[in-house]
Amino acid sequence: MARIAVIGAGMGAMATAARLAVAGHRVTVYERGTTYGGAVGRFERDGFAFDTGPGLLHLPAVYRDLFVKTGKRPLEDCAELVQVDPAVRHVLADGREVTLPNASRGAAAAVLDQAFGPGAGERWSAVLGRARDAWDATRRPLLEEPLRPDWQVLGRDPYPAVRGSGLLRRRPPTLAEVAGRELGGDGLGELLTGRVRAYGVDPATAPAAAAVLPYMEQTFGSWYVRGGLRALATAVYERCLERKVAFVFGAEGDVREVLARGGRAAGLRLADGTEAEADFVVCGVDPRQLGVESAPGGVPARGAGTASRVTLFLALRGARPADAVHRTLVHSPGPLVTVLRPDDPATRPDADHEAVTVSAVCAPVPAAGAPGAGELLVLAERAVPGLRERLLWHEVRTPADVEAATGALGGSVPPPALAGAGGRGLYPANSTALPGLYLAGGWAHPGGGLAHAGMTGALVSGLIVEGAEFRGSQ
């Protein structure tokens, strides 16, 4: 039985802790905040409740696997997952609306033919078919295996560009170029680039392989957790407790340094100067906070180029309309705005009120240029008619608030890892330059997002339990 210290109580860190505990190790999680979940938090006021982080779950199989491997009760016994259908409504800059169904390629093609003319659905399906090829080519090395030593091979874009498109003459195409050439104008390309922009990824610089993100959504669906995504964090936390994981919150859990003795990780130094000895250490927070170095020759720590988010929590008078869509993307020449309207009694004081979350990607602090509340409200009203007349109050969550809650420098929110672009979309390996110290969570391979962060639990636990020869679950 090894003593394992985990830094942070985010989703990836807790997923790692639960897996290591079920393998027989003594695991203690140190969290400087007062609660678990990391970015998956909750804001409550006057009977309204809002998720402060992700509002939807993609690839629920990641958490189903976690619960199967760590206990008798499956995920569905611990949290209620419901498919979101329709999956998303797009409100384009010219006012047109396009509502796409959940996890149905054929139905999506029919909707697009009606919205953009015959052939539009076929063009969309062809692009996502090529995205499927990219997914199949990189799924294991990018998501299910520890980062390979020759990670540079993942810098080659696996998206098979169309012959004769002219996009391979000088360099691999960007996602924006794929959208323009393969989907054409008239707004169809905006549906592809908008889905990717919502992850905090810039289509103008992102590799064509970023098309795997909308492919993943359309193929595996979008899921909501009753009570909000915070309920998923609670379920993972409670599974950790069942497996006898110990948690230290607040000032006593504030880690300042990873200790090294004999050339390997040996524990933690806490804010009060005390030391917590450990045989292995798992860093589940932004490694830049503690100066953790990547493995020699590995991907450098992420930070530059990551984005943050500004979010509004809106308390509205009046019932949620029966035809309201859970997620709407509002396109504009400025920010892309995501509007979430869950049909969930747990988010509102009664049936005569509605809780709405509005968010937009922006630069981390101290960079300027984040959209203000007024601009977001104007854009959100395109998704929620009469919003300002219904508004009781609103709360703003800025990148500075994200930084305060999660510790991520500048309030950065890591996107999922992407192949291509010379490896600029990759994250540091789960192993580090210091033996015995590992990285979990959204700032390590395979990157941010609920599903990707959860995958780090399987990778890090495998590396600790089986050693460096571990190559992922089969």
VOPAGU-2260 file (C-alpha; in pm, 1 decimal, decimal comma):
REM VOPAGU-2260
SITE   aa  ch    i         X         Y         Z
SITE  MET   A    0       0,0       0,0       0,0
SITE  ALA   A    1     151,1     330,2    -110,8
SITE  ARG   A    2      81,2     671,3      38,9
SITE  ILE   A    3     -45,6     899,0    -237,3
SITE  ALA   A    4     -98,8    1274,5    -206,5
SITE  VAL   A    5    -329,4    1438,4    -461,1
SITE  ILE   A    6    -317,7    1815,8    -509,8
SITE  GLY   A    7    -659,1    1962,1    -584,4
SITE  ALA   A    8   -1009,9    1820,4    -572,4
SITE  GLY   A    9   -1110,8    1882,6    -932,8
SITE  MET   A   10   -1278,8    1618,3   -1145,6
SITE  GLY   A   11    -959,7    1467,4   -1287,4
SITE  ALA   A   12    -793,9    1464,6    -946,9
SITE  MET   A   13   -1091,0    1293,0    -782,2
SITE  ALA   A   14   -1118,9    1040,9   -1065,9
SITE  THR   A   15    -752,4     956,2   -1010,3
SITE  ALA   A   16    -796,7     935,0    -633,2
SITE  ALA   A   17   -1092,1     695,3    -657,1
SITE  ARG   A   18    -909,6     461,0    -895,4
SITE  LEU   A   19    -594,2     456,8    -685,0
SITE  ALA   A   20    -791,1     394,9    -366,2
SITE  VAL   A   21    -972,2      96,3    -514,7
SITE  ALA   A   22    -629,5     -40,2    -612,4
SITE  GLY   A   23    -544,3     -51,8    -242,1
SITE  HIS   A   24    -347,4     268,9    -191,8
SITE  ARG   A   25    -392,3     520,0      90,3
SITE  VAL   A   26    -495,9     842,2     -82,3
SITE  THR   A   27    -526,4    1192,0      62,0
SITE  VAL   A   28    -655,7    1486,7    -142,7
SITE  TYR   A   29    -536,8    1837,3     -50,9
SITE  GLU   A   30    -762,4    2119,9    -171,0
SITE  ARG   A   31    -696,9    2485,5     -86,2
SITE  GLY   A   32   -1063,8    2571,9    -142,1
SITE  THR   A   33   -1348,3    2477,9      85,2
SITE  THR   A   34   -1517,9    2228,1    -144,4
SITE  TYR   A   35   -1462,4    1970,9    -418,0
SITE  GLY   A   36   -1521,4    1986,3    -793,4
SITE  GLY   A   37   -1273,3    2249,1    -910,3
SITE  ALA   A   38   -1431,8    2433,5   -1201,3
SITE  VAL   A   39   -1751,4    2230,2   -1160,8
SITE  GLY   A   40   -1902,1    2455,9    -897,3
SITE  ARG   A   41   -2243,8    2592,5    -812,4
SITE  PHE   A   42   -2381,8    2940,1    -745,1
SITE  GLU   A   43   -2706,6    2975,9    -551,4
SITE  ARG   A   44   -2920,2    3278,1    -469,8
SITE  ASP   A   45   -3289,5    3328,0    -388,2
SITE  GLY   A   46   -3378,3    2972,2    -481,7
SITE  PHE   A   47   -3196,0    2988,3    -818,7
SITE  ALA   A   48   -2898,5    2761,7    -887,3
SITE  PHE   A   49   -2636,8    2772,4   -1164,2
SITE  ASP   A   50   -2337,8    2565,2   -1272,7
SITE  THR   A   51   -2024,0    2780,2   -1259,2
SITE  GLY   A   52   -1836,0    2558,1   -1501,6
SITE  PRO   A   53   -1940,8    2315,7   -1775,4
SITE  GLY   A   54   -2313,8    2290,7   -1834,6
SITE  LEU   A   55   -2316,1    1973,5   -2045,4
SITE  LEU   A   56   -2134,9    1640,4   -2049,6
SITE  HIS   A   57   -2002,3    1474,7   -2363,8
SITE  LEU   A   58   -1860,1    1122,0   -2372,4
SITE  PRO   A   59   -2045,2    1005,1   -2058,5
SITE  ALA   A   60   -1878,0     666,2   -2105,4
SITE  VAL   A   61   -1571,3     811,3   -1929,8
SITE  TYR   A   62   -1761,9     850,3   -1603,4
SITE  ARG   A   63   -1959,7     531,4   -1651,7
SITE  ASP   A   64   -1627,2     348,4   -1670,3
SITE  LEU   A   65   -1502,5     528,8   -1358,0
SITE  PHE   A   66   -1803,0     413,1   -1156,3
SITE  VAL   A   67   -1786,8      56,6   -1290,6
SITE  LYS   A   68   -1418,0      30,3   -1198,5
SITE  THR   A   69   -1449,5     183,2    -849,8
SITE  GLY   A   70   -1764,6      34,8    -694,5
SITE  LYS   A   71   -2080,7    -167,0    -723,4
SITE  ARG   A   72   -2323,7     115,4    -799,2
SITE  PRO   A   73   -2314,9     239,1   -1161,3
SITE  LEU   A   74   -2313,9     606,7   -1251,8
SITE  GLU   A   75   -2686,2     610,8   -1326,5
SITE  ASP   A   76   -2758,1     505,3    -967,7
SITE  CYS   A   77   -2558,3     803,0    -839,4
SITE  ALA   A   78   -2654,7    1078,6   -1086,1
SITE  GLU   A   79   -2942,8    1116,1   -1331,2
SITE  LEU   A   80   -2817,2    1172,5   -1685,6
SITE  VAL   A   81   -3057,9    1287,9   -1955,9
SITE  GLN   A   82   -2988,5    1339,4   -2324,2
SITE  VAL   A   83   -3036,1    1694,3   -2446,2
SITE  ASP   A   84   -3258,9    1696,7   -2753,4
SITE  PRO   A   85   -3239,2    1904,2   -2962,4
SITE  ALA   A   86   -2864,7    1918,4   -2912,5
SITE  VAL   A   87   -2813,4    2282,8   -3002,5
SITE  ARG   A   88   -2982,3    2577,0   -3168,9
SITE  HIS   A   89   -2772,3    2820,7   -3370,5
SITE  VAL   A   90   -2889,0    3180,2   -3404,8
SITE  LEU   A   91   -2681,2    3318,8   -3690,7
SITE  ALA   A   92   -2571,4    3678,4   -3720,9
SITE  ASP   A   93   -2831,6    3742,0   -3993,6
SITE  GLY   A   94   -3112,0    3620,5   -3765,0
SITE  ARG   A   95   -3165,0    3274,9   -3912,4
SITE  GLU   A   96   -3213,0    2991,6   -3666,8
SITE  VAL   A   97   -3098,8    2633,6   -3716,4
SITE  THR   A   98   -3186,1    2368,6   -3457,0
SITE  LEU   A   99   -2992,7    2042,2   -3474,6
SITE  PRO   A  100   -3114,7    1715,3   -3318,2
SITE  ASN   A  101   -2912,7    1513,9   -3072,0
SITE  ALA   A  102   -2693,7    1225,6   -3192,2
SITE  SER   A  103   -2864,3    1178,0   -3529,2
SITE  ARG   A  104   -2656,5    1228,8   -3841,1
SITE  GLY   A  105   -2944,3    1170,9   -4082,7
SITE  ALA   A  106   -3183,9    1404,6   -3903,0
SITE  ALA   A  107   -2915,6    1672,9   -3885,2
SITE  ALA   A  108   -2857,7    1647,1   -4260,6
SITE  ALA   A  109   -3229,4    1690,7   -4328,2
SITE  VAL   A  110   -3242,6    2001,6   -4109,1
SITE  LEU   A  111   -2943,8    2152,2   -4288,4
SITE  ASP   A  112   -3091,8    2083,4   -4633,5
SITE  GLN   A  113   -3401,0    2272,9   -4530,0
SITE  ALA   A  114   -3203,6    2562,0   -4380,6
SITE  PHE   A  115   -2930,1    2602,9   -4642,3
SITE  GLY   A  116   -3062,4    2427,0   -4950,2
SITE  PRO   A  117   -3026,1    2081,8   -5105,8
SITE  GLY   A  118   -2679,0    1934,1   -5061,9
SITE  ALA   A  119   -2597,6    2119,9   -4742,1
SITE  GLY   A  120   -2666,1    1813,9   -4528,6
SITE  GLU   A  121   -2447,5    1600,4   -4752,5
SITE  ARG   A  122   -2158,9    1849,9   -4726,4
SITE  TRP   A  123   -2196,3    1858,8   -4346,1
SITE  SER   A  124   -2203,4    1479,2   -4324,8
SITE  ALA   A  125   -1894,5    1456,7   -4546,6
SITE  VAL   A  126   -1698,1    1691,7   -4320,5
SITE  LEU   A  127   -1799,6    1501,0   -4008,3
SITE  GLY   A  128   -1717,6    1176,4   -4189,8
SITE  ARG   A  129   -1363,7    1303,7   -4239,6
SITE  ALA   A  130   -1364,4    1412,5   -3876,2
SITE  ARG   A  131   -1456,2    1054,1   -3788,1
SITE  ASP   A  132   -1146,0     937,0   -3976,3
SITE  ALA   A  133    -938,3    1180,6   -3770,2
SITE  TRP   A  134   -1108,2    1055,1   -3452,2
SITE  ASP   A  135   -1039,6     691,3   -3539,9
SITE  ALA   A  136    -675,1     767,7   -3620,9
SITE  THR   A  137    -601,3     951,1   -3297,0
SITE  ARG   A  138    -853,7     830,9   -3038,0
SITE  ARG   A  139    -620,5     592,7   -2857,4
SITE  PRO   A  140    -290,0     786,2   -2868,0
SITE  LEU   A  141    -461,1    1118,2   -2801,7
SITE  LEU   A  142    -716,8    1016,3   -2538,9
SITE  GLU   A  143    -680,2     662,1   -2407,6
SITE  GLU   A  144    -305,1     607,1   -2377,7
SITE  PRO   A  145     -27,9     791,0   -2193,5
SITE  LEU   A  146     133,4    1046,2   -2422,0
SITE  ARG   A  147     384,6     866,6   -2636,6
SITE  PRO   A  148     754,1     969,4   -2617,6
SITE  ASP   A  149     745,9    1056,1   -2986,6
SITE  TRP   A  150     448,9    1285,4   -2932,5
SITE  GLN   A  151     559,0    1493,0   -3230,7
SITE  VAL   A  152     382,5    1245,1   -3460,1
SITE  LEU   A  153      54,6    1376,0   -3318,2
SITE  GLY   A  154     153,8    1714,7   -3454,1
SITE  ARG   A  155      58,3    1592,8   -3801,3
SITE  ASP   A  156    -302,5    1676,9   -3877,7
SITE  PRO   A  157    -503,0    1354,4   -3924,0
SITE  TYR   A  158    -794,7    1530,2   -4096,5
SITE  PRO   A  159    -804,1    1405,7   -4459,0
SITE  ALA   A  160    -840,5    1724,6   -4660,8
SITE  VAL   A  161   -1037,8    1698,1   -4983,9
SITE  ARG   A  162    -829,6    1639,4   -5294,1
SITE  GLY   A  163    -826,8    1934,7   -5527,2
SITE  SER   A  164    -925,8    2179,0   -5255,3
SITE  GLY   A  165    -592,6    2357,4   -5275,4
SITE  LEU   A  166    -554,9    2338,6   -4898,7
SITE  LEU   A  167    -246,0    2116,0   -4895,6
SITE  ARG   A  168     -22,7    2314,3   -5126,9
SITE  ARG   A  169     166,1    2506,5   -4858,6
SITE  ARG   A  170      52,7    2365,1   -4524,6
SITE  PRO   A  171    -230,3    2169,8   -4362,9
SITE  PRO   A  172    -554,6    2369,5   -4354,8
SITE  THR   A  173    -699,6    2540,7   -4051,7
SITE  LEU   A  174   -1049,7    2458,4   -3938,7
SITE  ALA   A  175   -1171,2    2794,4   -4071,2
SITE  GLU   A  176   -1033,1    2709,0   -4415,6
SITE  VAL   A  177   -1202,1    2369,2   -4408,8
SITE  ALA   A  178   -1531,4    2534,3   -4315,5
SITE  GLY   A  179   -1500,3    2782,6   -4600,6
SITE  ARG   A  180   -1388,9    2538,5   -4869,3
SITE  GLU   A  181   -1586,9    2227,4   -4776,1
SITE  LEU   A  182   -1904,6    2381,1   -4635,5
SITE  GLY   A  183   -1913,8    2707,9   -4825,8
SITE  GLY   A  184   -2068,6    3036,3   -4730,8
SITE  ASP   A  185   -2426,6    3123,4   -4641,9
SITE  GLY   A  186   -2371,3    3041,1   -4275,3
SITE  LEU   A  187   -2323,2    2663,1   -4293,8
SITE  GLY   A  188   -1954,6    2693,7   -4208,3
SITE  GLU   A  189   -2044,9    2901,2   -3901,8
SITE  LEU   A  190   -2215,7    2596,9   -3751,8
SITE  LEU   A  191   -1884,1    2410,6   -3760,0
SITE  THR   A  192   -1661,4    2694,1   -3642,8
SITE  GLY   A  193   -1910,2    2805,8   -3378,5
SITE  ARG   A  194   -1918,0    2463,7   -3214,7
SITE  VAL   A  195   -1539,1    2476,0   -3189,6
SITE  ARG   A  196   -1523,2    2838,1   -3072,6
SITE  ALA   A  197   -1746,1    2740,7   -2780,5
SITE  TYR   A  198   -1458,7    2523,9   -2652,6
SITE  GLY   A  199   -1227,0    2825,8   -2646,1
SITE  VAL   A  200   -1052,5    2720,2   -2968,2
SITE  ASP   A  201    -988,8    2975,2   -3246,0
SITE  PRO   A  202   -1088,8    2823,1   -3584,3
SITE  ALA   A  203    -850,7    3059,5   -3764,4
SITE  THR   A  204    -549,2    2892,2   -3605,3
SITE  ALA   A  205    -689,2    2553,5   -3502,3
SITE  PRO   A  206    -600,1    2248,0   -3710,3
SITE  ALA   A  207    -865,8    2088,4   -3927,1
SITE  ALA   A  208    -866,7    1802,9   -3674,4
SITE  ALA   A  209   -1063,9    2030,6   -3440,8
SITE  ALA   A  210   -1364,3    1903,6   -3639,2
SITE  VAL   A  211   -1353,1    1601,8   -3405,5
SITE  LEU   A  212   -1519,0    1818,9   -3137,6
SITE  PRO   A  213   -1852,1    1865,0   -3320,8
SITE  TYR   A  214   -1817,6    1506,0   -3448,3
SITE  MET   A  215   -1790,4    1386,5   -3088,7
SITE  GLU   A  216   -2100,6    1582,4   -2988,1
SITE  GLN   A  217   -2310,3    1459,6   -3280,5
SITE  THR   A  218   -2199,9    1097,8   -3242,3
SITE  PHE   A  219   -2206,2    1048,5   -2865,9
SITE  GLY   A  220   -2464,7    1310,3   -2780,1
SITE  SER   A  221   -2493,9    1591,3   -2529,3
SITE  TRP   A  222   -2597,7    1504,4   -2175,1
SITE  TYR   A  223   -2726,2    1701,8   -1879,4
SITE  VAL   A  224   -2716,3    1591,1   -1516,1
SITE  ARG   A  225   -3033,0    1657,8   -1314,9
SITE  GLY   A  226   -2952,2    1911,1   -1049,1
SITE  GLY   A  227   -2677,0    2052,0   -1269,5
SITE  LEU   A  228   -2328,2    1924,4   -1347,2
SITE  ARG   A  229   -2241,2    1992,2    -985,0
SITE  ALA   A  230   -2440,4    1676,8    -908,6
SITE  LEU   A  231   -2184,1    1479,2   -1109,8
SITE  ALA   A  232   -1902,8    1629,6    -901,7
SITE  THR   A  233   -2091,6    1530,8    -587,0
SITE  ALA   A  234   -2131,8    1174,7    -712,8
SITE  VAL   A  235   -1757,5    1144,4    -782,0
SITE  TYR   A  236   -1673,1    1296,9    -442,4
SITE  GLU   A  237   -1903,6    1052,9    -265,5
SITE  ARG   A  238   -1750,1     762,1    -457,9
SITE  CYS   A  239   -1408,6     878,2    -330,9
SITE  LEU   A  240   -1539,9     878,2      26,0
SITE  GLU   A  241   -1679,0     527,5     -21,8
SITE  ARG   A  242   -1331,8     417,1    -126,3
SITE  LYS   A  243   -1184,3     575,3     190,5
SITE  VAL   A  244   -1012,9     868,0      16,9
SITE  ALA   A  245    -931,4    1137,3     275,1
SITE  PHE   A  246    -990,8    1505,4     194,0
SITE  VAL   A  247    -820,4    1806,4     351,8
SITE  PHE   A  248    -990,2    2137,4     262,8
SITE  GLY   A  249    -917,2    2504,7     323,5
SITE  ALA   A  250    -597,6    2644,7     470,3
SITE  GLU   A  251    -481,7    2301,4     586,3
SITE  GLY   A  252    -505,3    2174,4     229,0
SITE  ASP   A  253    -314,4    2464,1      71,7
SITE  VAL   A  254      -9,4    2311,8    -101,3
SITE  ARG   A  255     292,9    2532,9    -162,3
SITE  GLU   A  256     557,6    2290,1    -280,0
SITE  VAL   A  257     618,5    1934,8    -396,9
SITE  LEU   A  258     896,8    1781,7    -189,0
SITE  ALA   A  259    1173,5    1579,9    -351,6
SITE  ARG   A  260    1417,3    1346,4    -179,3
SITE  GLY   A  261    1654,1    1098,7    -334,6
SITE  GLY   A  262    1565,3    1222,6    -680,8
SITE  ARG   A  263    1191,8    1153,5    -658,4
SITE  ALA   A  264     870,7    1301,3    -520,1
SITE  ALA   A  265     845,7    1253,6    -144,3
SITE  GLY   A  266     542,1    1455,5     -35,8
SITE  LEU   A  267     409,1    1806,6       0,8
SITE  ARG   A  268     488,9    2122,2     194,1
SITE  LEU   A  269     169,2    2295,8     304,3
SITE  ALA   A  270     105,4    2666,4     358,5
SITE  ASP   A  271     161,9    2641,4     734,5
SITE  GLY   A  272     503,6    2487,1     681,7
SITE  THR   A  273     408,9    2132,0     772,6
SITE  GLU   A  274     509,1    1843,1     550,4
SITE  ALA   A  275     290,8    1556,6     430,7
SITE  GLU   A  276     499,3    1255,8     331,8
SITE  ALA   A  277     394,8    1048,9      30,5
SITE  ASP   A  278     532,1     779,5    -195,4
SITE  PHE   A  279     363,6     934,0    -500,8
SITE  VAL   A  280     224,4    1280,6    -568,5
SITE  VAL   A  281     -47,7    1363,9    -820,8
SITE  CYS   A  282     -80,1    1728,6    -924,0
SITE  GLY   A  283    -440,9    1786,3   -1025,5
SITE  VAL   A  284    -415,6    2165,3   -1065,4
SITE  ASP   A  285    -251,8    2398,0   -1316,2
SITE  PRO   A  286     112,6    2281,2   -1283,3
SITE  ARG   A  287     236,8    2636,7   -1335,0
SITE  GLN   A  288     110,2    2716,2    -986,1
SITE  LEU   A  289     373,7    2489,1    -834,0
SITE  GLY   A  290     646,4    2517,1   -1096,9
SITE  VAL   A  291     606,9    2154,8   -1202,5
SITE  GLU   A  292     827,1    2070,4   -1500,3
SITE  SER   A  293     724,0    1851,4   -1790,9
SITE  ALA   A  294     909,5    1532,2   -1867,3
SITE  PRO   A  295    1238,3    1585,2   -2056,7
SITE  GLY   A  296    1169,7    1630,9   -2426,3
SITE  GLY   A  297     798,4    1651,2   -2362,2
SITE  VAL   A  298     522,1    1896,0   -2444,6
SITE  PRO   A  299     578,7    2222,8   -2255,3
SITE  ALA   A  300     324,2    2330,2   -1994,7
SITE  ARG   A  301      14,8    2488,5   -2145,7
SITE  GLY   A  302     -75,9    2846,4   -2067,2
SITE  ALA   A  303     -14,6    3071,1   -2363,5
SITE  GLY   A  304    -305,4    3065,9   -2603,3
SITE  THR   A  305    -561,2    2934,7   -2357,2
SITE  ALA   A  306    -878,9    3132,5   -2305,6
SITE  SER   A  307   -1108,2    3209,7   -2016,0
SITE  ARG   A  308   -1480,7    3280,9   -1991,5
SITE  VAL   A  309   -1710,0    3551,9   -1868,9
SITE  THR   A  310   -2045,0    3421,9   -1743,9
SITE  LEU   A  311   -2377,8    3574,6   -1644,5
SITE  PHE   A  312   -2623,3    3402,7   -1414,1
SITE  LEU   A  313   -2973,9    3532,3   -1489,3
SITE  ALA   A  314   -3275,9    3500,4   -1262,6
SITE  LEU   A  315   -3590,7    3542,9   -1471,0
SITE  ARG   A  316   -3954,5    3585,7   -1373,6
SITE  GLY   A  317   -4199,4    3378,4   -1576,5
SITE  ALA   A  318   -4204,7    3010,2   -1658,9
SITE  ARG   A  319   -3961,7    2848,1   -1900,9
SITE  PRO   A  320   -4147,5    2809,4   -2233,4
SITE  ALA   A  321   -4225,0    2452,0   -2332,0
SITE  ASP   A  322   -4043,5    2494,7   -2664,9
SITE  ALA   A  323   -3726,1    2642,7   -2513,1
SITE  VAL   A  324   -3399,9    2480,6   -2627,3
SITE  HIS   A  325   -3149,1    2374,7   -2363,7
SITE  ARG   A  326   -2843,2    2515,2   -2547,8
SITE  THR   A  327   -2831,0    2799,8   -2798,7
SITE  LEU   A  328   -2521,9    2941,9   -2967,1
SITE  VAL   A  329   -2569,5    3305,8   -3065,3
SITE  HIS   A  330   -2334,5    3407,2   -3347,0
SITE  SER   A  331   -2222,6    3765,1   -3394,2
SITE  PRO   A  332   -1932,7    3961,3   -3545,7
SITE  GLY   A  333   -1805,9    3984,0   -3187,8
SITE  PRO   A  334   -1828,6    3711,9   -2924,9
SITE  LEU   A  335   -1999,6    3378,3   -2968,2
SITE  VAL   A  336   -2247,3    3351,4   -2680,8
SITE  THR   A  337   -2366,9    3024,7   -2527,5
SITE  VAL   A  338   -2710,6    3033,9   -2361,8
SITE  LEU   A  339   -2812,8    2743,7   -2137,0
SITE  ARG   A  340   -3177,4    2699,8   -2030,9
SITE  PRO   A  341   -3206,3    2366,5   -1847,4
SITE  ASP   A  342   -3554,3    2231,4   -1784,2
SITE  ASP   A  343   -3472,5    2138,8   -1425,9
SITE  PRO   A  344   -3681,7    2224,7   -1117,8
SITE  ALA   A  345   -3363,8    2208,1    -908,1
SITE  THR   A  346   -3235,2    2525,2   -1075,3
SITE  ARG   A  347   -3528,3    2756,4    -993,3
SITE  PRO   A  348   -3742,8    2845,2    -691,2
SITE  ASP   A  349   -4067,2    2735,6    -860,5
SITE  ALA   A  350   -4231,1    2678,8   -1198,6
SITE  ASP   A  351   -4296,5    3052,3   -1240,1
SITE  HIS   A  352   -3926,8    3135,6   -1269,5
SITE  GLU   A  353   -3634,6    3034,7   -1487,7
SITE  ALA   A  354   -3256,3    3017,4   -1438,5
SITE  VAL   A  355   -3047,1    3098,3   -1747,1
SITE  THR   A  356   -2668,9    3092,1   -1789,0
SITE  VAL   A  357   -2498,4    3306,2   -2053,6
SITE  SER   A  358   -2126,7    3275,8   -2128,6
SITE  ALA   A  359   -1865,6    3383,1   -2379,9
SITE  VAL   A  360   -1501,5    3296,5   -2437,0
SITE  CYS   A  361   -1257,4    3577,0   -2361,2
SITE  ALA   A  362    -891,4    3634,8   -2286,0
SITE  PRO   A  363    -755,1    3547,9   -1940,9
SITE  VAL   A  364    -676,2    3828,2   -1696,6
SITE  PRO   A  365    -506,1    4069,2   -1697,5
SITE  ALA   A  366    -578,6    4096,6   -2071,3
SITE  ALA   A  367    -857,1    4339,0   -2160,8
SITE  GLY   A  368   -1141,5    4296,3   -2406,0
SITE  ALA   A  369   -1384,5    4068,3   -2226,4
SITE  PRO   A  370   -1745,7    4141,2   -2328,2
SITE  GLY   A  371   -1943,7    4326,3   -2065,9
SITE  ALA   A  372   -2273,5    4224,8   -1912,0
SITE  GLY   A  373   -2466,7    4468,0   -2131,2
SITE  GLU   A  374   -2326,3    4323,8   -2453,4
SITE  LEU   A  375   -2394,6    3968,6   -2339,9
SITE  LEU   A  376   -2752,2    4052,3   -2242,9
SITE  VAL   A  377   -2819,2    4206,4   -2584,7
SITE  LEU   A  378   -2690,1    3895,8   -2760,4
SITE  ALA   A  379   -2863,4    3656,5   -2520,4
SITE  GLU   A  380   -3198,7    3823,4   -2591,1
SITE  ARG   A  381   -3175,2    3683,2   -2942,6
SITE  ALA   A  382   -3204,9    3340,0   -2778,8
SITE  VAL   A  383   -3445,7    3439,9   -2500,2
SITE  PRO   A  384   -3700,4    3691,4   -2635,9
SITE  GLY   A  385   -3812,8    3944,2   -2375,9
SITE  LEU   A  386   -3519,4    3857,4   -2151,9
SITE  ARG   A  387   -3459,9    4204,7   -2011,0
SITE  GLU   A  388   -3827,7    4252,3   -1923,6
SITE  ARG   A  389   -3818,2    3922,0   -1733,6
SITE  LEU   A  390   -3486,8    3987,5   -1558,7
SITE  LEU   A  391   -3500,0    3995,5   -1179,3
SITE  TRP   A  392   -3124,5    4013,8   -1124,8
SITE  HIS   A  393   -2797,0    3894,4   -1269,6
SITE  GLU   A  394   -2456,4    3796,1   -1134,3
SITE  VAL   A  395   -2131,7    3823,8   -1331,6
SITE  ARG   A  396   -1846,5    3573,6   -1310,8
SITE  THR   A  397   -1523,9    3709,6   -1462,6
SITE  PRO   A  398   -1189,4    3544,6   -1543,9
SITE  ALA   A  399   -1062,4    3684,2   -1214,0
SITE  ASP   A  400   -1339,4    3492,6   -1037,7
SITE  VAL   A  401   -1241,3    3177,4   -1226,6
SITE  GLU   A  402    -882,0    3225,6   -1113,0
SITE  ALA   A  403    -992,0    3272,0    -751,4
SITE  ALA   A  404   -1207,8    2958,7    -760,7
SITE  THR   A  405    -976,2    2721,7    -948,9
SITE  GLY   A  406    -627,5    2869,1    -908,0
SITE  ALA   A  407    -568,0    2852,9   -1284,5
SITE  LEU   A  408    -345,0    3145,5   -1376,4
SITE  GLY   A  409    -547,4    3426,6   -1529,7
SITE  GLY   A  410    -862,2    3219,2   -1495,2
SITE  SER   A  411    -759,6    3013,4   -1797,7
SITE  VAL   A  412    -993,2    2731,1   -1897,2
SITE  PRO   A  413    -810,6    2451,2   -2083,6
SITE  PRO   A  414    -971,7    2313,7   -2401,7
SITE  PRO   A  415    -944,4    1945,8   -2503,3
SITE  ALA   A  416    -623,8    1825,8   -2665,3
SITE  LEU   A  417    -609,2    1833,0   -3045,1
SITE  ALA   A  418    -384,5    1658,6   -3293,4
SITE  GLY   A  419    -216,6    1859,6   -3567,6
SITE  ALA   A  420     -72,6    2213,8   -3566,0
SITE  GLY   A  421     273,5    2079,5   -3490,8
SITE  GLY   A  422     164,4    1962,7   -3146,0
SITE  ARG   A  423      56,6    2305,7   -3019,9
SITE  GLY   A  424    -278,0    2157,8   -2915,4
SITE  LEU   A  425    -123,0    1889,5   -2693,4
SITE  TYR   A  426     -70,1    1888,9   -2317,2
SITE  PRO   A  427     221,4    1771,9   -2100,4
SITE  ALA   A  428     247,2    1400,6   -2036,8
SITE  ASN   A  429     101,7    1260,8   -1716,2
SITE  SER   A  430     454,6    1167,4   -1605,5
SITE  THR   A  431     686,6    1456,1   -1520,3
SITE  ALA   A  432    1055,8    1536,2   -1492,4
SITE  LEU   A  433    1044,8    1427,3   -1125,2
SITE  PRO   A  434     992,1    1052,0   -1076,5
SITE  GLY   A  435     690,8     980,4    -860,3
SITE  LEU   A  436     514,9    1305,1    -957,7
SITE  TYR   A  437     224,9    1284,0   -1202,8
SITE  LEU   A  438     -16,9    1528,2   -1366,6
SITE  ALA   A  439    -393,8    1480,6   -1374,3
SITE  GLY   A  440    -687,9    1702,8   -1463,2
SITE  GLY   A  441    -747,2    1945,5   -1746,4
SITE  TRP   A  442    -391,2    2082,1   -1760,1
SITE  ALA   A  443    -239,3    1744,6   -1847,0
SITE  HIS   A  444    -274,0    1499,7   -2134,5
SITE  PRO   A  445    -541,7    1472,3   -2280,9
SITE  GLY   A  446    -657,6    1820,3   -2182,4
SITE  GLY   A  447    -958,8    2009,9   -2060,1
SITE  GLY   A  448   -1329,1    1940,2   -2053,6
SITE  LEU   A  449   -1513,9    1702,9   -1823,2
SITE  ALA   A  450   -1454,7    1391,4   -2029,8
SITE  HIS   A  451   -1088,9    1457,8   -2105,9
SITE  ALA   A  452   -1008,7    1551,1   -1747,5
SITE  GLY   A  453   -1181,6    1233,2   -1631,6
SITE  MET   A  454    -963,5    1029,3   -1867,6
SITE  THR   A  455    -654,9    1139,8   -1677,3
SITE  GLY   A  456    -778,7     934,8   -1383,1
SITE  ALA   A  457    -740,1     610,9   -1578,1
SITE  LEU   A  458    -404,0     715,8   -1722,7
SITE  VAL   A  459    -239,8     831,5   -1399,5
SITE  SER   A  460    -369,2     542,3   -1192,2
SITE  GLY   A  461    -246,4     301,7   -1459,5
SITE  LEU   A  462     100,1     457,1   -1459,5
SITE  ILE   A  463     125,6     438,0   -1080,9
SITE  VAL   A  464     -18,7      88,2   -1042,3
SITE  GLU   A  465     137,6     -79,1   -1347,0
SITE  GLY   A  466     441,5     141,9   -1402,4
SITE  ALA   A  467     584,1     314,1   -1708,4
SITE  GLU   A  468     495,3      15,3   -1930,5
SITE  PHE   A  469     124,3      92,5   -1891,3
SITE  ARG   A  470     -23,9     169,6   -2233,8
SITE  GLY   A  471    -388,8     228,3   -2154,0
SITE  SER   A  472    -692,0       9,7   -2102,9
SITE  GLN   A  473    -786,5    -227,3   -2381,0
